[in-house]
Amino acid sequence: MKIAGIIVEYNPLHNGHVYHINETLKKSDADLLIAVMSGNVVQRGEFSSFDKFSKTKWALNAGIDLVIELPGLYVLQNADIFAATAVDILHKAGVHEIYFGSEKGDINALKSAAEIMRTDVYDQAIKKYLDQGYSYPSSADKAMQSLSSDTVHKNPNDILGIQYINAAYHLKTPIKMHAIKRTQSGYYESFDKEKTIQSATAIRARLSENKLIENTVPPYVLSDRSKFFDHKTIFPYLKFLLSTYKKETLKTIFSVEEGIETHILKAFDAKSYGDLIKQLSTKRYTQAKIKRLLMHMILGVKKSDLTTFDIPYLRILGMNKKGQAHLNQLKHTLDIPLITKIKRTRHPLLETELQISKLYSFFTHEDNYLNEFLPVIIL
């Protein structure tokens, strides 16, 4: 049996994602499609605009057979850790090929960039720019520019694609990587009424302004639009934390380093979420890094809580009959727990996942937490 895998956030699932799923099924000719998906937090450092269980149902409706959760603390990391943990989950789930969206759409160009990133000369170049005070992403960009004339490393989906390729390399897994070229709309493009495929960023902006998105998402997503949650509304809670956190406590929070804690506590006068991010962003601290830091602060994630990024379990969010049949086979060979039901005794990482869900439910709806204890979704 041939198994394909994809790595998704579906924030929200839109026509471009449906295209990605259909192209994956067509190009792979796979018997089974598995998705590893972020839950109630997303990689850019925010709460998801839609809850994980709604996203799981959408994924199954769109043609995915099995949905596995990427733990929230692994989601809220830089691209290389996000990619490494997602690829490892798909590897443990028995995936043979991974298909990811790409601006370039050229797997050979992405593989070449990945090879450069594995060299000592690349590491030395990054260190040179870090020593000059640049952020890690800026240093990585400058290092790649100095070693290659290709600009493939500048695009957001290509950046992740390169990390997926390197993750598979370091895992020594035989998983084959494939790039599916993005169509119609770029990652940062504004909403265009003439296009049926829009970026998730543009769709979220429309939803926050209560504008129409009818032609850009499937009907089963459109019917859930009332569940939309705007992350920026947590700003008063962030202001509260800024007024209560002490410097020494803040130093213990994961990703707080190099004296940034003093800078954070001085931002109490910020007037909005956007203003706060702008105030805290520096040459070394990008907006994405600041957002992830603030999420670690909101969740109270300490440095001592994340000492490893090994995959301790596979937590199933949803499946259909084909996915269920695969799990029945997988459980006989899997060397880590397979979780389909929350039990009283659970791994600390799963305990933290429930804490994330509890706080998410505080901002959205209590059912989002209660749903954690329901049977796995089967469609």
C-alpha positions as CSV (number, residue, x, y, z in Angstrom):
1,M,0.0,0.0,0.0
2,K,1.3,3.4,-1.0
3,I,0.9,6.2,1.7
4,A,1.3,9.9,1.0
5,G,1.6,12.6,3.7
6,I,1.1,16.3,3.9
7,I,1.8,18.9,6.7
8,V,-1.1,21.4,7.2
9,E,-2.6,24.1,9.4
10,Y,-5.9,24.8,7.6
11,N,-6.3,28.2,9.2
12,P,-8.8,28.0,7.5
13,L,-8.9,25.3,4.9
14,H,-9.5,26.9,1.5
15,N,-9.7,26.1,-2.2
16,G,-5.9,26.2,-2.5
17,H,-5.7,23.5,0.1
18,V,-8.3,21.4,-1.7
19,Y,-6.2,21.8,-4.9
20,H,-3.1,20.7,-2.9
21,I,-4.9,17.6,-1.6
22,N,-6.3,16.7,-5.1
23,E,-2.9,17.2,-6.7
24,T,-1.2,15.1,-4.1
25,L,-3.7,12.2,-4.6
26,K,-3.3,12.5,-8.4
27,K,0.5,12.8,-8.5
28,S,1.2,10.2,-5.8
29,D,-1.5,7.7,-6.8
30,A,-1.5,6.9,-3.1
31,D,-3.9,4.4,-1.4
32,L,-3.9,6.5,1.8
33,L,-3.4,10.2,2.6
34,I,-2.2,11.2,6.1
35,A,-2.1,14.8,7.3
36,V,-0.1,16.0,10.3
37,M,-1.9,19.2,11.5
38,S,-1.3,21.9,14.0
39,G,-4.2,22.3,16.5
40,N,-5.3,25.3,18.5
41,V,-2.0,27.2,17.9
42,V,-0.2,27.9,14.6
43,Q,3.5,28.1,13.7
44,R,3.6,31.9,13.2
45,G,2.9,32.3,17.0
46,E,-0.9,32.8,17.4
47,F,-4.0,30.9,18.4
48,S,-5.6,29.3,15.5
49,S,-8.5,31.2,13.9
50,F,-10.6,27.9,14.0
51,D,-10.5,25.1,16.5
52,K,-8.7,21.9,15.8
53,F,-11.8,19.7,15.7
54,S,-13.5,21.8,13.0
55,K,-10.3,21.7,11.0
56,T,-10.1,18.0,11.4
57,K,-13.7,17.6,10.0
58,W,-12.8,19.8,7.0
59,A,-9.6,17.8,6.3
60,L,-11.6,14.5,6.2
61,N,-14.3,16.1,4.0
62,A,-11.6,17.3,1.6
63,G,-10.2,13.8,1.1
64,I,-7.7,13.1,3.9
65,D,-7.9,9.7,5.4
66,L,-6.1,10.2,8.7
67,V,-5.4,13.4,10.7
68,I,-2.6,13.4,13.3
69,E,-2.0,16.2,15.7
70,L,1.3,18.1,15.8
71,P,1.8,18.9,19.5
72,G,1.3,22.6,20.2
73,L,4.7,23.2,21.8
74,Y,6.3,21.8,18.7
75,V,4.1,24.0,16.5
76,L,5.3,27.1,18.3
77,Q,8.9,26.7,17.1
78,N,11.1,28.0,14.3
79,A,10.8,26.4,10.9
80,D,13.4,23.7,11.3
81,I,11.9,22.3,14.5
82,F,8.4,22.6,13.2
83,A,9.4,20.7,10.0
84,A,11.5,18.1,11.8
85,T,8.8,17.1,14.2
86,A,6.1,17.1,11.5
87,V,8.2,14.9,9.2
88,D,9.1,12.6,12.1
89,I,5.4,12.1,12.9
90,L,4.6,11.2,9.2
91,H,7.6,8.9,9.2
92,K,6.3,7.0,12.3
93,A,2.9,6.9,10.7
94,G,4.3,4.9,7.8
95,V,4.3,7.6,5.0
96,H,6.3,6.9,1.9
97,E,6.1,10.3,0.2
98,I,5.5,13.9,1.4
99,Y,3.9,16.5,-0.9
100,F,4.2,20.2,0.1
101,G,3.1,23.5,-1.4
102,S,5.9,25.5,-3.1
103,E,6.2,28.9,-4.8
104,K,9.0,27.6,-6.9
105,G,7.5,24.2,-7.6
106,D,11.0,22.9,-8.5
107,I,12.0,20.0,-6.1
108,N,15.6,19.9,-7.5
109,A,16.1,23.6,-6.7
110,L,14.8,23.0,-3.2
111,K,17.1,20.0,-2.8
112,S,20.1,22.0,-3.9
113,A,19.3,24.7,-1.3
114,A,18.8,22.0,1.3
115,E,22.3,20.6,0.5
116,I,23.9,24.0,0.9
117,M,22.2,24.4,4.3
118,R,23.9,21.2,5.5
119,T,27.5,22.5,4.8
120,D,30.0,23.9,7.3
121,V,30.5,27.0,5.1
122,Y,26.8,27.8,5.4
123,D,27.0,27.5,9.2
124,Q,30.0,29.8,9.3
125,A,28.3,32.4,7.1
126,I,25.3,32.4,9.4
127,K,27.5,32.9,12.5
128,K,29.2,35.8,10.8
129,Y,25.8,37.6,10.3
130,L,24.5,36.7,13.7
131,D,27.7,38.3,15.2
132,Q,26.7,41.4,13.3
133,G,23.4,41.5,15.2
134,Y,21.1,40.2,12.5
135,S,18.2,37.8,13.4
136,Y,18.6,34.1,12.6
137,P,16.2,34.3,9.6
138,S,18.0,37.4,8.2
139,S,21.4,35.7,8.8
140,A,20.2,32.6,7.0
141,D,19.0,34.6,4.1
142,K,22.2,36.5,3.8
143,A,24.3,33.3,4.1
144,M,22.3,31.7,1.3
145,Q,22.7,34.8,-0.9
146,S,26.4,34.6,-0.5
147,L,26.5,30.9,-1.5
148,S,23.8,30.7,-4.2
149,S,22.3,32.9,-6.9
150,D,18.9,31.1,-6.6
151,T,16.3,32.9,-4.6
152,V,14.3,29.8,-3.7
153,H,15.1,30.3,0.0
154,K,13.2,33.6,0.1
155,N,9.6,32.2,-0.3
156,P,7.7,31.2,2.9
157,N,6.5,27.8,1.6
158,D,9.8,27.0,-0.1
159,I,11.6,27.8,3.2
160,L,9.4,25.1,4.9
161,G,9.9,22.8,2.0
162,I,13.7,23.0,2.3
163,Q,13.3,22.3,6.0
164,Y,11.1,19.2,5.3
165,I,13.8,17.9,2.9
166,N,16.5,18.4,5.5
167,A,14.4,16.8,8.2
168,A,14.0,13.7,6.1
169,Y,17.8,13.7,5.5
170,H,18.6,13.9,9.2
171,L,16.0,11.3,10.2
172,K,17.7,9.0,7.6
173,T,14.2,8.1,6.3
174,P,13.5,6.9,2.8
175,I,10.6,9.3,2.5
176,K,10.5,11.0,-1.0
177,M,9.8,14.7,-1.2
178,H,7.6,16.3,-3.8
179,A,6.8,20.0,-4.4
180,I,3.4,21.1,-5.7
181,K,3.5,24.6,-7.2
182,R,1.1,27.2,-5.6
183,T,-1.5,28.5,-8.0
184,Q,-3.3,31.9,-8.4
185,S,-2.4,33.6,-5.1
186,G,0.9,34.1,-3.2
187,Y,1.3,33.8,0.6
188,Y,1.3,37.6,1.2
189,E,-1.1,38.7,-1.6
190,S,-4.1,40.8,-0.8
191,F,-7.6,39.5,-1.4
192,D,-8.6,39.5,-5.0
193,K,-12.3,39.1,-5.8
194,E,-11.5,37.7,-9.2
195,K,-9.7,34.7,-7.8
196,T,-11.2,31.6,-6.3
197,I,-7.9,30.6,-4.6
198,Q,-6.8,33.1,-2.0
199,S,-4.1,32.8,0.7
200,A,-5.2,32.0,4.2
201,T,-3.8,35.3,5.4
202,A,-6.1,37.2,3.0
203,I,-9.1,35.1,4.0
204,R,-8.5,35.7,7.7
205,A,-8.3,39.4,7.0
206,R,-11.7,39.3,5.3
207,L,-13.2,37.3,8.1
208,S,-11.9,39.8,10.7
209,E,-13.6,42.6,8.7
210,N,-16.8,40.4,8.4
211,K,-16.6,40.4,4.6
212,L,-17.6,37.7,2.1
213,I,-15.3,34.7,1.5
214,E,-17.9,32.5,-0.3
215,N,-15.9,31.7,-3.5
216,T,-12.7,30.9,-1.7
217,V,-13.6,28.1,0.7
218,P,-15.6,24.8,0.4
219,P,-19.3,24.9,1.7
220,Y,-18.4,22.9,4.8
221,V,-15.9,25.5,5.8
222,L,-18.2,28.4,5.0
223,S,-20.9,27.0,7.3
224,D,-18.4,27.2,10.2
225,R,-17.4,30.9,9.6
226,S,-19.1,31.9,12.8
227,K,-16.4,30.0,14.7
228,F,-13.8,32.4,13.5
229,F,-11.5,33.7,16.2
230,D,-9.3,36.8,15.8
231,H,-6.1,36.3,17.7
232,K,-5.7,40.1,18.1
233,T,-8.5,40.1,20.6
234,I,-6.3,38.6,23.2
235,F,-4.4,41.9,23.6
236,P,-6.1,42.9,26.9
237,Y,-4.9,39.6,28.4
238,L,-1.4,40.2,27.1
239,K,-1.5,43.7,28.8
240,F,-2.6,42.0,32.0
241,L,0.4,39.6,31.8
242,L,2.8,42.5,31.1
243,S,1.6,44.2,34.3
244,T,2.0,41.0,36.4
245,Y,5.1,39.2,35.1
246,K,8.3,39.9,37.0
247,K,11.7,40.1,35.2
248,E,13.1,37.0,36.9
249,T,10.0,35.0,36.1
250,L,10.1,36.1,32.5
251,K,13.7,34.9,32.2
252,T,12.5,31.3,32.8
253,I,10.1,31.4,29.9
254,F,11.0,29.4,26.8
255,S,12.7,31.5,24.0
256,V,13.3,34.5,26.3
257,E,17.0,35.3,25.9
258,E,19.7,38.0,25.7
259,G,17.9,40.5,27.9
260,I,14.7,40.7,25.9
261,E,12.7,40.4,29.1
262,T,13.5,44.0,30.0
263,H,12.4,45.1,26.6
264,I,9.1,43.1,26.9
265,L,8.2,44.6,30.3
266,K,8.7,48.1,29.0
267,A,6.1,47.6,26.3
268,F,3.2,47.9,28.7
269,D,2.2,51.2,27.0
270,A,1.4,49.4,23.7
271,K,-2.0,50.5,22.3
272,S,-2.9,47.4,20.3
273,Y,-1.6,43.9,19.5
274,G,0.0,45.1,16.3
275,D,1.6,48.0,18.2
276,L,3.0,45.6,20.8
277,I,4.6,43.3,18.1
278,K,6.0,46.4,16.4
279,Q,7.5,47.7,19.6
280,L,9.1,44.4,20.5
281,S,10.5,43.5,17.1
282,T,14.2,44.3,16.7
283,K,17.0,43.6,14.2
284,R,17.6,40.3,16.0
285,Y,14.0,39.5,17.1
286,T,11.7,39.1,14.1
287,Q,7.9,39.6,14.4
288,A,7.4,35.8,14.1
289,K,9.8,35.1,16.9
290,I,8.2,37.8,19.1
291,K,4.8,36.3,18.5
292,R,6.0,32.8,19.4
293,L,7.7,34.2,22.5
294,L,4.5,35.9,23.6
295,M,2.6,32.6,23.1
296,H,5.1,30.8,25.3
297,M,4.6,33.6,27.9
298,I,0.8,33.3,27.6
299,L,1.0,29.5,28.1
300,G,3.6,29.7,30.8
301,V,6.0,27.4,28.9
302,K,9.3,27.3,30.8
303,K,12.7,26.4,29.4
304,S,12.7,23.3,31.6
305,D,9.4,22.2,29.9
306,L,11.1,21.7,26.5
307,T,14.3,19.7,26.8
308,T,13.7,17.4,23.8
309,F,11.7,17.4,20.6
310,D,11.4,13.7,20.3
311,I,8.0,12.4,19.3
312,P,6.5,10.6,22.4
313,Y,3.2,9.5,20.9
314,L,0.9,9.8,17.9
315,R,-2.4,11.5,18.8
316,I,-5.2,10.9,16.3
317,L,-7.7,13.7,15.7
318,G,-9.8,12.1,13.0
319,M,-10.0,9.4,10.4
320,N,-12.3,7.6,7.9
321,K,-12.5,3.8,7.4
322,K,-9.3,3.7,5.3
323,G,-7.5,5.6,8.0
324,Q,-8.9,3.3,10.7
325,A,-7.8,0.2,8.8
326,H,-4.2,1.6,8.6
327,L,-4.2,2.3,12.3
328,N,-5.2,-1.2,13.1
329,Q,-2.1,-2.4,11.2
330,L,0.2,0.4,12.5
331,K,-0.4,-0.3,16.2
332,H,1.3,-3.7,15.9
333,T,4.6,-2.1,14.8
334,L,4.6,1.4,16.3
335,D,7.1,1.8,19.1
336,I,5.4,4.8,20.8
337,P,1.8,5.0,22.1
338,L,-1.1,5.6,19.7
339,I,-3.7,7.9,21.3
340,T,-7.3,7.9,20.2
341,K,-8.8,8.7,23.7
342,I,-7.6,11.0,26.5
343,K,-7.0,8.9,29.6
344,R,-6.4,9.9,33.2
345,T,-2.7,9.1,33.1
346,R,-1.1,11.0,30.2
347,H,2.3,12.2,28.9
348,P,3.3,15.7,30.1
349,L,3.3,17.0,26.5
350,L,-0.3,15.9,26.1
351,E,-1.1,17.5,29.4
352,T,0.3,20.8,28.1
353,E,-1.8,20.3,24.9
354,L,-4.9,20.2,27.1
355,Q,-3.8,23.3,28.9
356,I,-3.4,25.1,25.5
357,S,-6.9,23.9,24.7
358,K,-8.3,25.1,28.0
359,L,-6.9,28.6,27.5
360,Y,-8.0,28.6,23.9
361,S,-11.5,27.8,25.1
362,F,-11.4,30.7,27.5
363,F,-11.1,33.0,24.6
364,T,-13.5,31.1,22.3
365,H,-16.0,28.6,23.6
366,E,-15.8,26.0,26.4
367,D,-16.8,23.2,24.0
368,N,-13.4,23.5,22.4
369,Y,-11.9,22.1,25.5
370,L,-14.6,19.6,26.3
371,N,-14.2,18.2,22.8
372,E,-10.8,16.9,23.7
373,F,-12.4,14.1,25.7
374,L,-14.9,13.0,23.1
375,P,-14.2,9.9,20.9
376,V,-11.9,10.5,17.9
377,I,-13.8,12.0,14.9
378,I,-14.7,9.3,12.3
379,L,-16.3,10.3,9.0
